[in-house]
Amino acid sequence: MTDVDTFSELATSELDRRGFLEAKAVGAVQDGAEWIQSLIDAQRADAVRILDFYHAAEYLSEIATLVRNAGTPLAETWLDEHLHELKHQGPAKVLEDVGRLLKDHPQVEGLETKVHYLQKREQLMRYPLFQHQGWPLGSGSVESANTCVVQARLKGPGMHWEGRHVNPMLALRTGVCNDRWEETMQQASRQRLLIRRARRFARQKKKKEEMKQKVKLLFLRLFLYLPHPQVNTPHIPALPPQRELPASSSGAPGSTDTRRPAASHPWRRYPRAKK
């Protein structure tokens, strides 16, 4: 129970353990979902991709049902004949026939989606070639594990579980079914230790953040509540008022020229002061 990206990442280690990455030839039998194609591209782009024959047969059966419901009679043996053709002769004639049905019934809701699903996966339905090369055509042996392994442990009478317990429980269940109990328990013990360590670090980090916030809040309160010290500015005395200069003694009324002394100035009485 996880998202596609996490599943793809977790599947890498198990695929590596099984020799998937070093195998000379790899076959991928699947239902044709787009995310599965991305997973195969990331792990083994050269894998032989095979559309599960049961899924192809299911789409053909739904196409026949839609056409019959639209009022077009089909032979009772139509589905069996096309499944036999698909398995032993290939998808060419089958896709041609379903394409003709779509052309004759473009108004039937859902028909176009199912026909395009098969047309897009033509290369994945080369069943005569796959049988000749020895590849399986169906994924039933793997999908049955969903019943024998998963549902047998989770959907029995009186069984109850929470969503967060599903993956750990299935990990133990898979270890039992694969006769890898000791290895699974060691992995589970290491995983528990890592989880506990991560939780402890998370709690410590949270406490540190809370302590920092408390310290900041304390400093803020102290800053707001304590009286602020007044700054002592130096006293600058005011300049004394300027005295008015005495009137010039040059005898000229209203004269403001004080650069040269008047002729009657005392120092002019001495001969040395005269030029």
C-alpha positions as CSV (number, residue, x, y, z in Angstrom):
1,M,0.0,0.0,0.0
2,T,2.0,2.9,-1.3
3,D,2.4,5.2,-4.3
4,V,4.0,4.2,-7.6
5,D,7.4,6.0,-7.1
6,T,7.9,4.5,-3.6
7,F,7.0,1.0,-4.9
8,S,9.4,1.3,-7.8
9,E,12.2,2.3,-5.5
10,L,11.5,-0.5,-3.0
11,A,11.3,-3.1,-5.8
12,T,14.8,-2.4,-7.0
13,S,16.6,-4.2,-4.2
14,E,14.4,-7.3,-4.5
15,L,14.8,-7.4,-8.2
16,D,18.6,-7.1,-7.8
17,R,18.5,-9.9,-5.2
18,R,16.8,-12.2,-7.7
19,G,19.3,-11.5,-10.4
20,F,16.8,-9.5,-12.5
21,L,19.4,-6.9,-13.5
22,E,22.0,-9.5,-14.7
23,A,19.7,-11.9,-16.5
24,K,20.4,-12.4,-20.2
25,A,16.7,-12.3,-21.0
26,V,13.8,-10.9,-19.0
27,G,10.1,-11.2,-19.7
28,A,7.5,-8.8,-18.2
29,V,4.0,-10.1,-18.2
30,Q,1.6,-7.4,-17.1
31,D,-1.7,-5.7,-17.7
32,G,-0.4,-2.8,-19.8
33,A,-0.8,0.0,-17.2
34,E,1.3,3.0,-18.0
35,W,3.1,3.1,-14.6
36,I,4.2,-0.5,-15.2
37,Q,5.8,0.5,-18.5
38,S,7.7,3.2,-16.7
39,L,8.9,0.7,-14.1
40,I,10.1,-1.6,-16.8
41,D,11.9,1.2,-18.6
42,A,13.7,2.1,-15.3
43,Q,14.8,-1.4,-14.5
44,R,15.2,-3.3,-17.8
45,A,14.2,-1.4,-21.0
46,D,15.2,-4.5,-23.0
47,A,12.6,-6.7,-21.3
48,V,10.2,-8.7,-23.5
49,R,6.8,-7.1,-22.7
50,I,3.8,-9.3,-22.8
51,L,0.2,-8.2,-22.2
52,D,-1.5,-10.7,-19.9
53,F,-3.7,-12.8,-22.2
54,Y,-6.6,-12.7,-19.7
55,H,-6.6,-8.9,-19.8
56,A,-6.7,-8.9,-23.6
57,A,-9.6,-11.4,-23.5
58,E,-11.4,-9.2,-21.0
59,Y,-11.2,-6.2,-23.3
60,L,-12.5,-8.2,-26.3
61,S,-15.4,-9.5,-24.2
62,E,-16.3,-6.0,-23.1
63,I,-16.1,-4.7,-26.7
64,A,-18.5,-7.5,-27.9
65,T,-20.9,-6.7,-25.0
66,L,-21.0,-2.9,-25.9
67,V,-21.6,-3.7,-29.6
68,R,-24.4,-6.1,-28.8
69,N,-26.0,-3.6,-26.4
70,A,-25.9,-1.0,-29.2
71,G,-28.2,-3.3,-31.3
72,T,-25.7,-5.0,-33.6
73,P,-26.0,-8.8,-33.5
74,L,-22.7,-10.7,-33.2
75,A,-22.3,-14.4,-33.6
76,E,-22.3,-16.4,-30.4
77,T,-18.9,-17.8,-31.3
78,W,-17.5,-14.3,-32.1
79,L,-15.5,-14.0,-28.9
80,D,-14.1,-17.6,-28.9
81,E,-13.1,-17.3,-32.6
82,H,-11.2,-14.0,-32.0
83,L,-9.5,-15.3,-28.9
84,H,-8.3,-18.3,-30.8
85,E,-7.1,-16.0,-33.6
86,L,-5.3,-13.7,-31.2
87,K,-3.5,-16.6,-29.4
88,H,-2.5,-18.6,-32.4
89,Q,-2.3,-16.2,-35.3
90,G,-1.5,-12.8,-33.7
91,P,-3.3,-9.5,-33.2
92,A,-3.5,-8.3,-36.8
93,K,-6.9,-9.6,-37.8
94,V,-8.4,-9.1,-34.4
95,L,-7.4,-5.4,-34.3
96,E,-8.8,-5.0,-37.8
97,D,-12.2,-6.4,-36.8
98,V,-12.5,-4.3,-33.6
99,G,-11.4,-1.2,-35.6
100,R,-14.3,-1.9,-38.0
101,L,-16.7,-2.2,-35.1
102,L,-15.6,1.2,-33.8
103,K,-16.0,2.7,-37.2
104,D,-19.6,1.4,-37.5
105,H,-20.5,2.4,-33.9
106,P,-18.7,5.7,-33.1
107,Q,-21.5,6.8,-30.8
108,V,-21.2,3.8,-28.4
109,E,-19.8,5.2,-25.1
110,G,-16.6,3.5,-23.9
111,L,-16.0,1.6,-27.1
112,E,-13.3,3.9,-28.5
113,T,-11.3,3.7,-25.2
114,K,-11.3,-0.1,-25.2
115,V,-10.4,-0.4,-28.9
116,H,-7.6,2.1,-28.6
117,Y,-6.3,0.2,-25.5
118,L,-5.8,-2.9,-27.6
119,Q,-4.5,-1.1,-30.7
120,K,-1.8,0.7,-28.6
121,R,-0.6,-2.6,-27.2
122,E,-0.3,-4.5,-30.5
123,Q,3.4,-5.3,-29.9
124,L,2.5,-6.7,-26.5
125,M,0.1,-9.3,-28.0
126,R,2.4,-11.2,-30.3
127,Y,1.3,-14.4,-28.6
128,P,2.4,-16.9,-31.2
129,L,6.0,-15.5,-31.1
130,F,6.0,-15.5,-27.3
131,Q,4.8,-19.1,-27.1
132,H,7.5,-20.1,-29.6
133,Q,10.2,-18.4,-27.4
134,G,8.9,-20.1,-24.3
135,W,7.5,-17.1,-22.5
136,P,4.3,-17.4,-20.4
137,L,1.3,-15.6,-21.7
138,G,-0.5,-14.9,-18.4
139,S,0.3,-13.5,-15.0
140,G,-2.2,-15.6,-13.1
141,S,0.4,-17.5,-11.2
142,V,1.7,-14.3,-9.7
143,E,-1.6,-12.5,-9.3
144,S,-3.0,-15.6,-7.4
145,A,-0.5,-14.7,-4.6
146,N,-2.9,-11.8,-3.9
147,T,-5.4,-14.4,-2.8
148,C,-3.1,-16.9,-1.2
149,V,-0.7,-14.5,0.6
150,V,-2.4,-11.2,1.0
151,Q,-6.1,-11.9,1.3
152,A,-5.6,-15.1,3.3
153,R,-4.0,-13.0,6.0
154,L,-6.0,-9.8,5.8
155,K,-9.5,-10.9,4.8
156,G,-10.1,-13.9,6.9
157,P,-13.1,-14.2,9.3
158,G,-12.8,-11.9,12.3
159,M,-9.5,-10.3,11.1
160,H,-9.0,-6.6,11.8
161,W,-6.1,-4.3,10.9
162,E,-5.2,-0.7,10.4
163,G,-3.8,0.8,7.2
164,R,-0.4,1.6,8.7
165,H,0.0,-2.1,9.8
166,V,-0.7,-3.6,6.4
167,N,2.9,-3.3,4.9
168,P,4.7,-4.6,8.0
169,M,2.2,-7.5,8.3
170,L,2.6,-8.5,4.7
171,A,6.4,-8.3,5.0
172,L,6.2,-11.0,7.7
173,R,3.6,-13.0,5.7
174,T,5.8,-12.9,2.6
175,G,8.8,-14.1,4.6
176,V,6.9,-17.1,5.9
177,C,5.6,-18.1,2.4
178,N,9.1,-17.8,0.9
179,D,10.8,-19.8,3.7
180,R,12.9,-16.7,4.6
181,W,11.6,-16.1,8.2
182,E,15.0,-15.7,9.9
183,E,16.2,-13.2,7.2
184,T,12.9,-11.4,7.4
185,M,13.1,-11.1,11.2
186,Q,16.6,-9.6,11.0
187,Q,15.5,-7.1,8.4
188,A,12.5,-6.3,10.6
189,S,14.7,-5.8,13.6
190,R,17.0,-3.4,11.8
191,Q,14.0,-1.5,10.4
192,R,12.5,-1.1,13.9
193,L,15.9,0.3,15.2
194,L,16.1,2.8,12.3
195,I,12.5,3.9,12.9
196,R,13.1,4.3,16.6
197,R,16.3,6.3,16.0
198,A,14.5,8.5,13.4
199,R,11.7,9.2,15.9
200,R,14.1,10.0,18.7
201,F,16.0,12.4,16.5
202,A,12.7,14.0,15.4
203,R,11.7,14.4,19.1
204,Q,15.0,16.0,20.0
205,K,14.8,18.4,17.1
206,K,11.3,19.3,18.0
207,K,12.3,20.0,21.6
208,K,15.2,22.2,20.5
209,E,12.9,24.2,18.2
210,E,10.5,24.7,21.1
211,M,13.3,25.8,23.4
212,K,14.5,28.3,20.9
213,Q,11.0,29.7,20.5
214,K,10.7,30.0,24.3
215,V,14.0,31.8,24.6
216,K,13.1,34.2,21.8
217,L,9.7,34.9,23.5
218,L,11.4,35.5,26.8
219,F,13.8,38.0,25.4
220,L,11.0,39.7,23.6
221,R,9.0,40.1,26.8
222,L,12.0,41.4,28.7
223,F,12.6,44.0,25.9
224,L,9.0,45.2,26.0
225,Y,8.5,45.3,29.8
226,L,11.9,46.6,31.2
227,P,12.2,50.5,31.3
228,H,14.5,51.8,28.6
229,P,17.6,53.7,29.9
230,Q,17.6,57.5,29.0
231,V,20.5,58.7,27.0
232,N,22.5,61.5,28.6
233,T,23.1,64.1,26.0
234,P,25.9,66.6,26.7
235,H,24.8,70.2,27.5
236,I,25.9,72.7,25.0
237,P,26.0,76.3,26.5
238,A,24.3,78.9,24.4
239,L,26.5,81.5,22.8
240,P,26.6,84.9,24.5
241,P,24.8,87.7,22.6
242,Q,27.0,89.7,20.4
243,R,27.7,93.3,21.5
244,E,27.2,96.1,19.1
245,L,30.4,97.6,17.8
246,P,31.0,101.2,18.7
247,A,30.3,103.8,16.1
248,S,33.2,104.8,13.9
249,S,35.2,107.8,15.1
250,S,36.1,108.9,11.6
251,G,33.5,111.6,11.9
252,A,31.5,110.4,8.9
253,P,28.0,109.9,10.1
254,G,26.5,106.6,9.3
255,S,29.9,105.2,8.3
256,T,30.5,101.5,8.9
257,D,34.1,101.3,7.6
258,T,36.3,100.3,10.6
259,R,39.2,99.0,8.7
260,R,41.3,102.2,9.0
261,P,41.5,104.3,12.3
262,A,40.4,107.9,12.2
263,A,42.9,110.7,11.9
264,S,42.4,111.6,15.5
265,H,43.3,108.0,16.8
266,P,45.8,108.1,19.6
267,W,48.5,106.0,17.8
268,R,48.6,108.4,15.0
269,R,50.1,111.0,17.4
270,Y,53.5,109.2,17.4
271,P,55.8,109.9,14.6
272,R,56.8,106.3,14.2
273,A,53.2,105.4,13.5
274,K,53.2,107.8,10.5
275,K,54.4,106.8,7.1
